[in-house]
Amino acid sequence: MTTAEKKQERILTRERSILAFFSTSVASRAIGIGAQLIQVPIALHHLGNEAFGLWVTLFSLGFVLAFSDFGVGLGIQNRIADALGKNDLVTSKRIFNTGMIFLIVVTVVLIGVCSCVAAFVDFAKLLRVTDPIVAKETGTAVFATAILWCMNIPLGVGQRIAYASQLGWAHNVAQSVSQVLFLGCVILGASLQLPLTAFCLLTFASSVIVNALFFVFLSRRLSWLSFSYGHFESSLLSELGHVGFFFLLQQICAIVLFTAPPIILSASLGAAEVTPFNLTQRVLNLFMVLANAILLPIWPAYTEAKARNDWTWILRTLWRSLGLVMVVTIIPMIAVGPFVPPLIDWWTQGGAALPSEGLVWLMIVWNALTVLQQPFSYFLSGISEIRIPTLLSILSTVMSLFAIYVLIPHYGVNAIPMGLIGGFIPFIFIGTLWQSLSIIRKLSSPKFFAER
């Protein structure tokens, strides 16, 4: 087989992996959407408006703790994808063991921190829970949930390894199982009339169980994947930390932008105000998940292609992904906008407060801006060019929080998307688009390819 034929075979293999990842992502997200459609009215009816808002807030807490890995998880993904692109299985194993030992230590430390915080913080007062029954359980529910999410930190490496190994389809299958199990736990908890803490433990534990089983599957599928304390290398951890540091900063910004709205609403206006905001975002997420299904498999593929100097494929894929996410996300989201409140009313069987028309359209604008920058963000992450976007994302996050703080007394829940839109613009138009276009101009020059 000639060099050109080998290159074409690698491209076909890469694109088949992306297609399998995308197909299973769509299926997994369809299952997730179906599960949400069923579980929300059940959980809302069982818990009531305020406890449901608290349950949603605790679910958001999982994103905070699951990504509290100092960026090492994403560093592992990029470094393993690069090593596998060079067919270096020994380095892949070293990266896995070093990162895994570090994350186990992080988990132990976080559990200790959560225990100390739970002993001294009155979470019911902090989150302005007014129902005395719910308030009594709030502290215990927060602590129990935090411990579960801490356990998911090292287990989350399974997702990173699957992506780096072009086995994203397998992780999607595991996610589908997790979503079905989560739904089953919601139904079981509601039928048993479990109190808030027990309901949180039952529903959130499903993710931990599936992630553990997925790790077992990966260890059997990948010959190089085995755990040993003797393979820890401090120098390699420093390298992962350097790669992951900027990912960590972006993770922190993403966590804040994702989790701040329900927390700010609960603390400023009461937990009940979380419900219309959260339900609106859940409806719009039906479109956002398609964008993520398209882009997630491309990130590690970019890293692998970069390791092979396949820049032509990278640029072609970037422009295709941009056009595709606009067609499948932004246009349908705008079309559905007028029907969001009646959809929520039907979905919750009239049991939840409905969002205003203004909130719906502000959320659509925010989600549309997010979609427009995502193809470029995944491109930059895949080729590890994220320093400038990271610094500007920090600026955008600070600006967003300040804007929300100033606007919320005057505009209520509408201040959340208004602040996010105003603060996020620098990141979109400078941090992501400008940086990407600068790199693309360099990659598109004849001189660059002549040097390759």
Secondary structure by P-SEA (a helix, b strand, c coil): ccaaaaaaaaaaaaaaaaaaaaaaaaaaaaaaaaaaacaaaaaaaaccaaaaaaaaaaaaaaaaaaacccaaaaaaaaaaaaaaaaccaaaaaaaaaaaaaaaaaaaaaaaaaaaaaaaccccccccccccaaaaaaaaaaaaaaaaaaaaaccccaaaaaaaaacaaaaaaaaaaaaaaaaaaaaaaaaaacccaaaaaaaaaaaaaaaaaaaaaaaaaacccbbbbcccccaaaaaaaaaaaaaaaaaaaaaaaaacaaaaaaaacccaaaaaaaaaaaaaaaaaaaaaaaacaaaaaaaaaaaaacaaaaaaaaaaaaaaaaaaacaaaaaaaccaaaaaaaaaacccbbbbcaaaaaaaaaaaaaaaaaaaaaaaaaaacccaaaaaaaaaaaaaaaaaaaacccccccaaaaaaaaaaaccccccccaaaaaaaaaaaacaaaaaac
